Amino acid sequence: MELSRYEQETIILYNQAEQTASVYTHDPKLLQKLARLTEKYPQQIQPDGPNTYLVPKGCVLIREPYSEERRTAARERAKSAGLRPPKRGASSKTE
């Protein structure tokens, strides 16, 4: 069954007593990322059921939004360094 983008929700649950967070998601990109991280860090990130992974709480971040000034400064630094954003839909891996 194909879920709409609205239905592809992610739920992150954790409490103060445990060192891990439970990530339940139907977001295909996040599922791929969690699967890759599980292979790379099997001791820290583990599957815990369908569409659910246990991750260290330190992986869950909430940060302050970037100000427009900070975005502009970062954009200018990237331009002066000759960096360009990746093309949408392009894979970063070569086959």
C-alpha positions as CSV (number, residue, x, y, z in Angstrom):
1,M,0.0,0.0,0.0
2,E,1.4,3.4,-1.0
3,L,1.2,6.1,1.6
4,S,0.7,9.7,0.8
5,R,3.4,12.1,1.8
6,Y,1.2,13.3,4.6
7,E,0.9,9.8,6.0
8,Q,4.7,9.2,5.9
9,E,5.1,10.3,9.4
10,T,8.0,9.9,11.8
11,I,7.5,9.4,15.6
12,I,10.5,9.7,17.9
13,L,10.0,8.5,21.5
14,Y,12.4,8.6,24.4
15,N,12.4,9.1,28.2
16,Q,14.9,10.4,30.8
17,A,15.6,6.9,32.2
18,E,16.9,5.3,29.0
19,Q,19.8,6.1,26.8
20,T,18.1,5.2,23.5
21,A,15.3,6.7,21.5
22,S,12.8,4.8,19.4
23,V,12.3,6.0,15.9
24,Y,9.2,4.8,14.0
25,T,8.9,6.1,10.5
26,H,7.3,5.6,7.1
27,D,9.6,8.1,5.5
28,P,11.5,6.2,2.7
29,K,14.6,8.3,2.9
30,L,14.9,8.1,6.7
31,L,14.3,4.3,6.5
32,Q,17.2,4.1,4.0
33,K,19.4,6.2,6.2
34,L,18.6,4.2,9.3
35,A,19.3,0.9,7.5
36,R,22.7,2.3,6.3
37,L,23.6,3.5,9.9
38,T,22.6,0.1,11.3
39,E,25.1,-1.5,9.0
40,K,27.8,1.0,9.9
41,Y,27.1,1.2,13.7
42,P,25.4,-2.2,14.6
43,Q,26.2,-1.8,18.3
44,Q,24.5,1.6,18.5
45,I,21.7,1.6,16.0
46,Q,19.4,-1.4,15.9
47,P,16.2,-2.4,14.2
48,D,13.4,-2.9,16.7
49,G,10.4,-4.0,14.6
50,P,8.9,-3.0,11.3
51,N,9.9,0.6,10.5
52,T,11.3,1.1,14.0
53,Y,14.9,1.6,15.1
54,L,16.6,2.2,18.4
55,V,19.2,5.0,18.3
56,P,21.3,6.7,20.9
57,K,19.4,9.8,22.3
58,G,22.4,11.8,21.2
59,C,21.4,11.3,17.6
60,V,18.1,13.2,18.2
61,L,18.9,16.9,17.8
62,I,16.8,20.0,17.9
63,R,18.7,23.1,17.0
64,E,18.1,26.7,16.5
65,P,17.0,27.7,13.0
66,Y,19.6,29.4,10.8
67,S,19.1,33.2,10.5
68,E,19.0,34.7,7.0
69,E,22.3,36.4,7.7
70,R,24.0,33.1,8.6
71,R,22.5,31.5,5.4
72,T,23.8,34.3,3.3
73,A,27.3,34.1,4.8
74,A,27.4,30.4,4.3
75,R,26.2,30.8,0.7
76,E,28.9,33.3,0.0
77,R,31.6,31.1,1.6
78,A,30.5,28.2,-0.6
79,K,30.5,30.3,-3.8
80,S,34.0,31.7,-3.1
81,A,35.2,28.1,-2.5
82,G,33.7,27.0,-5.8
83,L,31.2,24.6,-4.2
84,R,27.9,23.9,-6.0
85,P,24.8,22.1,-4.6
86,P,24.2,18.6,-5.8
87,K,21.7,18.2,-8.6
88,R,18.3,17.0,-7.4
89,G,17.7,13.3,-8.0
90,A,21.4,12.6,-8.6
91,S,22.9,9.8,-6.6
92,S,26.1,10.6,-4.7
93,K,27.3,7.0,-5.3
94,T,28.9,5.9,-8.5
95,E,28.1,2.5,-9.8
